[in-house]
Amino acid sequence: LFLTMLGRKGKKTQPEPLKKMEQEMDDAVRIFPFQQFESVTEVQLKHPISAEPVENGLFVVPTVSEKIILYGIEEKLVDGKTKTECAEISDFDVVSVSRGLHYLHRTGWLISLERHPTQKTIARIYLNWRTNSSGLSCKPQRDSIGDVVALNFIPTEKLSSTDEDLIKQKGHVNYIEVPADRNIRRVSVCPTTNRVAFATRNHIRIWVYDHQRMELVYTIKVDFDIKTIDLYDEYLAYASDCEVRVIRVCTEKGQSDFTSIHKDIIMDDTDPRRSSPMEPFTPIEDDHMIECNFNATTGASLEPKRNLVIPTAGVQRSGARKAGPRKADTTDSTFEVLGPSENTHCIMPNFLLHYHVKSCVVLVHRLFSSKAYVHTVHFLPEFHLIPEYLGINSELPENQKRMRILRNIKKQTHQDETEIFEDTQKTLQQINTARSIRCMIGTSRKGYLYDVSDPRLLSEYSFTEHTTSLKMTSSVMYTLTQSSLIMWSIRCCSSAGEQFPQPCVLGMEFVQNPRHVTIVGDYLVVTPILDIDENESKVPRSNTPTTVLRTKSLLSLFDEIRAFAQLNEKTSYEAYFQLMLELHFLLEAKLQSLNQRLMQTAYYNLIFQQNSSDSLGLQNLGPEEAQELDQLQIESTLYHEKHKESSGALGDYQFRTDLHSRAAV
């Protein structure tokens, strides 16, 4: 691994054939020290452990003093200069110190990993932490507690005394404890659906918020120690320190004939023997367990499946593996298997609530060396990009605007106008469904970006130093080291198979004692390592400041990177191409984001509501909605022009390297 420096003195190079350029690019990590942040501010928070974003630029922080504090980031003008501050809005007490927070957008709940009196790590869900966060000791009456339970949690139509006992209180905040017979190690919340994954050592349970209640969908049994997980729609990724699996589980819920036939063996809500409503299906497992899938239609077929290892090409394994911790491999062998292939591991759907597994396939299965240290798996959706129809001039007549927008919708859904308006809900669902799903696997010194919707490796990242974690936006990845925050661009699925150089560093920022990084709108919040002597006190001996970084707009970053690339075009064409390539990926991600925002405007809703009109008057929009639409159109036009410029640079590169067909595309 070496760093390629720009502007090599005394040496001028001209564009060369592709093979020679590839030799110079192989195993090189270029570092470009661009200033990626508008401002870097150190603020004093009250002994934060981590941070978790919520809506509207707010974030919550768990502290060592058994509190969770809600902060808001604001910009103030001080002595003619803009200063970033974090204002404390409210706080509430938790039962014990939170080891990690997760926010469930659909319900507004906070999921906190905490210690139980039995020394077991459990998940507590705080329900009304925000609505009752006035700081007043306003203990709800019994009826109001029941309302919260009935609306938000209990999977029964009516409350019973045992159901109400599940709700607990800490001060003025109601909370519930997620039942688990083992320590909950990790939690992942799907950003688009209502699903939540809770991982113990060897099990992952998927819950869903459906019809005002939480329901267990299925449980998966894993044959290694789980260290990290991520969930996106039907995709699930989980990893140990050195092994990763990415699977896709399709489930359905319906009325089971098996239940109707055997009503006499189903206990009613009042039966004391019934499992907790949060845990309606808890199988008894041992080493000889056999999973049986009954045909829900006839109830006549029985398909026993033992826990088998997934077959892997080129890797010899002896026999089936039992679920449990994996023993260290003395040969330190590695492998990669790309699917889709049948998953033979034990998945147990919640038959009691009529959930069934339609299909389950393994998309990526990879074993790294024992020293790899996998710290992150993260899904990143990729949406439709129709740049030629994004920039809609505000001066166009309204019927032409409508025509342009409909062409955009047709391009994404592959439907004609009649089909688009036949089922508008289905059309909107297609528009808001990701075209493909990527998954980043982060290890200590490498990153691997996969397209898991069509399993293939898109790009490999070589980190310049040991990383402890990474965070991703739709266009940028940030890796956290022991002393810095490093910015990278993200490859899109269309880059698969291209002979592109590996990603380069677009910026570095020194951070004091970083422990955790989170993305809050246009800001990054980096919480520090706490100076705690566990033998003496839980209160840190010193309060290291938290770093808040405000990111630059892509427009200003584009001008800076392009200017530097043009400066090096003649002396280092490889560096020029690399920079224009990274800009191209940044712009594609930005255009995708703008396209999604355009689809969510009120103007699009009016099109679906008044499909018989040839033109739509903007007078039907409120002033704020009309202003939002105009701003999006202006912004998309600007980025569209810059995207054409970066596309031209890529075409020039392909032409110079004799890839004329690719240059034409």
Residue pairs with C-beta under 8 A, 6 or more apart in sequence:
1 27
1 29
1 462
1 464
2 27
2 28
2 29
3 28
3 29
3 30
3 31
3 464
4 28
4 29
4 30
4 31
4 575
6 30
6 32
6 568
6 572
6 575
7 568
7 571
7 572
8 571
8 572
11 571
12 570
12 571
13 571
13 572
13 573
13 574
14 573
15 573
15 656
15 657
16 573
17 657
17 658
18 499
18 657
18 658
18 659
21 574
21 657
22 499
24 574
25 501
25 502
25 574
25 578
27 462
28 501
28 502
29 462
29 464
29 502
29 504
29 505
30 501
30 504
30 505
30 575
30 578
31 464
31 504
31 505
31 508
32 504
32 505
32 506
32 507
32 561
32 564
32 579
33 507
33 508
34 506
34 507
34 557
34 560
34 561
34 564
35 507
35 552
35 560
36 487
36 506
36 507
36 509
36 551
36 552
36 557
37 507
37 509
37 524
37 549
37 550
37 551
37 552
38 550
38 551
38 552
39 82
39 84
39 549
39 550
40 509
40 547
40 548
40 549
40 550
41 83
41 84
41 85
41 547
41 548
41 549
41 550
42 512
42 545
42 546
42 547
42 548
43 84
43 85
43 86
43 545
43 546
43 547
43 548
44 543
44 545
44 546
45 61
45 69
45 71
45 86
45 527
45 546
46 61
46 63
46 65
46 67
46 69
46 88
46 543
47 63
47 64
47 65
47 530
47 539
47 540
47 543
48 61
48 62
48 63
48 527
48 528
48 546
49 61
49 62
49 63
49 64
49 97
49 98
49 99
49 516
49 527
49 530
50 61
50 62
50 100
50 101
50 515
50 516
50 518
50 527
51 59
51 60
51 61
51 516
51 518
51 520
51 525
51 527
52 59
52 60
52 61
52 101
52 102
52 103
52 110
52 518
53 59
53 103
53 518
53 519
53 520
53 521
54 60
54 70
54 103
55 105
57 72
57 73
57 520
57 521
57 523
58 70
58 71
58 72
58 73
58 89
58 520
59 70
59 71
59 73
59 518
59 520
59 525
60 68
60 69
60 70
60 71
60 101
60 103
60 110
61 68
61 69
61 71
61 527
62 68
62 94
62 97
62 98
62 99
62 100
62 101
62 112
63 69
63 97
64 97
64 530
64 532
64 538
64 539
64 540
65 538
65 539
66 93
66 94
66 95
66 96
66 97
67 91
67 92
67 93
67 94
68 91
68 92
68 94
68 98
68 101
68 110
68 112
68 126
68 129
69 88
69 90
69 91
70 88
70 89
70 90
70 91
70 130
70 133
71 86
71 87
71 88
71 89
72 86
72 87
72 89
73 84
73 85
73 86
73 87
73 520
73 521
73 523
73 525
73 548
74 84
74 85
74 86
74 87
75 82
75 83
75 84
75 85
76 82
76 83
76 85
77 83
84 523
84 548
84 550
86 546
86 548
89 133
90 130
90 133
90 134
90 135
91 133
91 135
92 126
92 129
92 133
92 170
92 171
92 172
92 173
93 170
93 171
93 173
94 112
94 114
94 124
94 126
94 170
95 114
95 124
95 170
95 175
96 114
96 115
96 116
97 114
97 115
97 538
98 112
98 113
98 114
99 113
99 114
99 115
99 121
100 112
100 113
100 187
101 110
101 111
101 112
101 113
102 110
102 111
102 112
102 187
102 188
102 189
102 196
103 109
103 110
103 111
103 189
104 110
104 111
104 125
104 189
104 194
104 196
104 209
105 189
105 191
106 194
106 209
107 152
107 194
107 209
108 130
109 125
109 126
109 127
109 152
110 125
110 126
110 129
111 123
111 124
111 125
111 126
111 187
111 189
111 196
112 123
112 124
112 125
112 126
113 121
113 122
113 123
113 184
113 187
114 121
114 122
114 123
114 124
115 121
115 122
116 122
116 177
120 180
120 182
120 183
121 183
121 184
121 185
122 177
122 178
122 180
122 183
122 184
123 177
123 178
123 180
123 184
123 187
123 198
124 175
124 176
124 177
124 178
125 153
125 175
125 176
125 177
125 178
126 173
126 174
126 175
127 148
127 152
127 153
127 173
127 174
127 175
127 176
128 148
128 172
128 173
128 174
129 173
132 138
132 140
132 172
132 173
133 173
134 172
136 172
137 171
137 172
138 172
139 169
139 172
140 148
140 169
140 172
140 174
142 164
145 164
145 167
145 169
145 174
146 159
146 164
148 167
148 174
149 159
149 163
149 164
149 166
149 167
150 158
150 159
150 212
151 212
152 212
152 213
152 214
153 166
153 167
153 176
153 213
153 214
154 163
154 166
154 213
154 277
155 213
155 214
155 215
155 277
155 278
155 280
155 353
156 163
156 213
156 269
156 277
158 269
160 269
160 270
162 272
163 277
166 176
166 177
166 276
166 277
166 278
167 174
167 175
167 176
168 174
168 175
168 176
168 177
169 175
176 278
178 184
178 198
178 278
179 276
179 278
179 279
180 198
180 200
180 205
181 200
181 282
182 200
182 201
182 203
183 200
183 201
184 198
184 199
184 200
185 199
185 200
185 201
185 226
185 227
186 197
186 198
186 199
186 226
186 227
186 228
186 229
187 196
187 197
187 198
187 199
188 196
188 197
188 199
188 229
188 230
188 231
189 195
189 196
189 197
189 231
190 196
190 197
190 231
190 232
190 233
191 232
192 232
192 233
192 381
193 208
193 233
194 208
194 209
194 210
195 206
195 207
195 208
195 209
195 217
195 231
195 233
196 206
196 207
196 208
196 209
196 231
197 204
197 205
197 206
197 207
197 229
197 231
197 236
198 204
198 205
198 207
199 205
199 226
199 229
199 238
200 226
201 225
201 226
201 325
202 221
202 222
202 223
202 224
202 225
202 226
202 323
202 324
202 325
203 219
203 220
203 221
203 222
204 219
204 220
204 222
204 226
204 229
204 236
204 238
205 216
205 218
205 219
206 216
206 217
206 218
206 219
206 220
206 231
206 236
206 249
207 214
207 215
207 216
207 217
208 214
208 215
208 217
210 253
214 278
215 280
215 350
215 353
215 355
216 278
216 279
216 280
216 281
216 350
216 353
217 251
217 349
217 350
217 355
218 249
218 251
218 347
218 348
218 349
218 350
218 355
218 357
219 281
219 283
219 347
219 348
219 350
220 236
220 249
220 345
220 346
220 347
220 348
221 285
221 307
221 323
221 345
221 346
221 347
221 348
222 238
222 245
222 323
222 345
223 307
223 309
223 321
223 322
223 323
223 324
223 326
223 345
224 240
224 243
224 325
224 326
225 240
225 241
225 325
225 326
226 238
226 239
226 240
227 239
227 240
227 241
227 374
227 375
228 238
228 239
228 374
228 375
228 376
228 377
229 236
229 237
229 238
229 239
229 377
230 236
230 237
230 238
230 377
230 378
230 379
230 439
231 237
231 379
232 379
232 381
232 437
233 434
233 437
234 248
234 249
234 250
234 251
235 246
235 247
235 248
235 363
235 379
235 437
235 439
235 452
236 246
236 247
236 248
236 249
237 244
237 245
237 246
237 247
237 377
237 378
237 379
237 439
237 441
238 244
238 245
238 377
239 245
239 374
239 377
239 441
240 326
240 374
241 370
241 372
241 373
241 374
242 367
242 368
242 369
242 370
242 371
242 372
242 373
242 374
243 326
243 366
243 367
243 368
243 374
244 364
244 365
244 366
244 368
244 374
244 377
244 441
245 362
245 364
245 365
246 362
246 363
246 364
246 365
246 377
246 439
246 450
246 452
247 343
247 360
247 361
247 362
247 363
248 340
248 359
248 360
248 361
248 363
248 452
249 347
249 357
249 359
249 360
250 357
250 358
250 359
250 360
251 349
251 355
251 356
251 357
251 358
252 355
252 356
252 358
253 353
253 354
253 355
253 356
254 296
254 354
254 356
255 354
256 296
256 351
256 354
256 356
257 296
257 297
257 298
257 299
258 294
258 296
258 299
258 351
259 266
259 351
259 352
259 354
261 299
266 352
267 273
267 274
268 274
275 281
275 282
280 350
280 352
280 353
281 348
281 350
281 351
281 352
281 353
283 289
283 348
287 322
289 307
289 346
290 304
290 305
290 306
291 304
291 305
291 306
291 307
291 346
291 347
291 348
292 302
292 303
292 304
292 305
293 302
293 303
293 305
293 357
294 301
294 302
295 301
296 356
305 344
305 346
306 320
307 320
307 321
307 322
307 323
307 344
307 345
307 346
308 320
308 344
308 345
309 317
309 320
309 321
309 344
310 337
310 341
310 343
310 344
310 345
310 362
310 365
311 341
312 335
312 337
312 365
313 335
313 337
314 335
315 333
315 335
323 346
328 370
329 370
332 369
332 370
333 367
334 366
334 367
334 368
334 369
335 365
335 366
335 367
336 364
336 365
336 366
336 367
336 457
337 362
337 364
337 365
337 366
338 363
338 364
338 455
338 456
338 457
339 361
339 362
339 363
339 364
339 365
339 455
340 361
340 362
340 363
340 455
341 361
341 362
341 365
342 360
342 361
342 362
343 360
343 361
343 362
347 357
347 360
349 355
349 356
349 357
363 450
363 452
363 455
364 439
364 450
364 452
364 455
366 441
366 448
368 374
368 443
371 444
372 443
372 444
372 445
372 446
373 443
373 444
374 441
374 442
374 443
375 442
375 443
375 444
375 467
375 468
375 469
375 470
376 440
376 441
376 442
376 469
376 470
377 439
377 440
377 441
377 442
378 439
378 440
378 442
378 470
378 471
378 472
379 437
379 438
379 439
379 452
380 437
380 438
380 439
380 440
380 472
380 474
380 490
381 434
381 436
381 437
381 438
382 434
382 435
382 436
382 437
382 438
382 492
382 493
382 592
383 434
383 435
383 592
383 595
383 596
384 411
384 412
384 431
384 435
384 592
384 595
385 588
385 591
385 592
385 595
386 408
386 411
386 412
386 595
387 591
387 640
387 643
387 644
388 640
389 404
389 405
389 407
389 408
389 411
390 408
390 591
390 594
390 595
390 598
390 636
390 637
390 639
390 640
391 633
391 636
391 637
391 640
391 641
392 401
392 404
392 405
392 633
392 636
392 637
393 633
393 637
394 630
394 633
394 634
396 404
397 615
398 615
398 616
398 617
398 618
399 614
399 615
401 616
402 607
402 614
402 615
402 616
405 598
405 603
405 604
405 607
406 417
406 420
406 607
408 595
408 598
409 415
409 420
409 427
409 431
410 416
410 417
410 420
412 430
412 431
413 419
413 420
413 427
413 430
413 431
415 427
419 427
420 427
421 427
421 608
421 611
424 608
424 611
427 608
428 599
428 608
431 599
432 596
432 599
434 453
435 453
435 493
436 451
436 453
436 454
436 493
437 451
437 452
437 453
438 449
438 450
438 451
438 452
438 458
438 490
438 493
439 449
439 450
439 452
440 447
440 448
440 449
440 450
440 470
440 472
440 477
440 490
441 447
441 448
441 449
441 450
442 467
442 469
442 470
442 479
443 467
444 463
444 466
444 467
445 462
445 463
445 466
445 467
446 460
446 461
446 462
446 463
447 460
447 461
447 463
447 470
447 477
447 479
447 488
448 457
448 459
448 460
448 461
449 457
449 458
449 459
449 460
449 461
449 490
449 491
450 456
450 457
450 458
451 458
451 493
451 496
453 493
454 493
456 496
458 491
458 492
458 493
458 495
458 496
459 491
459 495
459 500
459 502
459 503
460 502
461 477
461 488
461 502
461 503
462 502
463 479
463 481
463 486
464 486
464 505
465 481
465 482
465 484
466 481
466 482
467 479
467 480
467 481
468 480
468 481
468 482
468 514
469 479
469 480
469 516
469 517
470 477
470 478
470 479
470 480
471 477
471 478
471 480
471 517
471 518
471 519
471 524
472 478
472 490
473 519
474 589
474 590
474 592
474 593
475 489
475 490
475 554
475 585
475 586
475 589
475 590
475 593
476 487
476 488
476 489
476 490
476 586
477 487
477 488
477 489
477 490
478 485
478 486
478 487
478 488
478 517
478 519
478 524
479 485
479 486
479 488
480 486
480 511
480 514
480 516
480 517
480 526
481 514
482 514
483 510
483 511
483 512
483 514
484 508
484 509
484 510
484 511
484 514
485 508
485 509
485 511
485 514
485 517
485 524
485 526
485 549
486 505
486 507
486 508
486 509
487 505
487 506
487 507
487 508
487 509
488 503
488 504
488 505
488 506
489 503
489 506
489 582
489 585
489 586
490 585
490 589
491 500
491 503
491 585
492 585
492 588
492 589
494 588
495 585
500 581
501 574
501 577
501 578
501 581
503 582
504 578
504 582
506 561
506 582
509 549
511 526
511 547
512 528
512 544
512 545
512 547
513 528
513 529
513 544
514 526
514 527
514 528
514 529
514 547
515 526
515 527
515 528
515 529
515 530
516 526
516 527
517 524
517 525
517 526
517 527
518 524
518 525
518 527
519 525
522 550
522 551
523 548
523 549
523 550
523 551
524 547
524 548
524 549
524 551
525 546
525 547
525 548
526 546
526 547
526 548
526 549
527 546
528 544
528 545
528 546
528 547
529 544
530 540
530 544
531 540
531 541
531 542
531 544
532 538
532 539
532 540
532 541
533 541
554 586
554 587
554 590
554 639
555 638
555 639
555 642
557 586
558 583
558 586
558 587
558 642
561 579
561 582
561 583
562 579
562 580
562 583
562 645
564 579
565 575
565 576
565 579
565 580
565 583
566 576
568 575
568 576
568 579
569 576
577 649
577 653
580 646
580 649
580 650
580 653
581 646
581 649
581 650
581 653
583 642
583 646
584 643
584 646
584 647
584 649
584 650
587 639
587 642
587 643
587 646
588 643
590 639
591 636
591 639
591 640
591 643
594 632
594 635
594 636
594 639
595 636
597 632
598 604
598 632
598 636
601 625
601 628
601 629
601 632
602 621
602 622
602 625
602 629
603 616
603 618
603 621
603 625
603 629
606 616
606 620
606 621
607 616
610 616
618 626
618 629
621 629
651 663
651 664
652 663
653 663
654 660
654 662
654 663
655 663
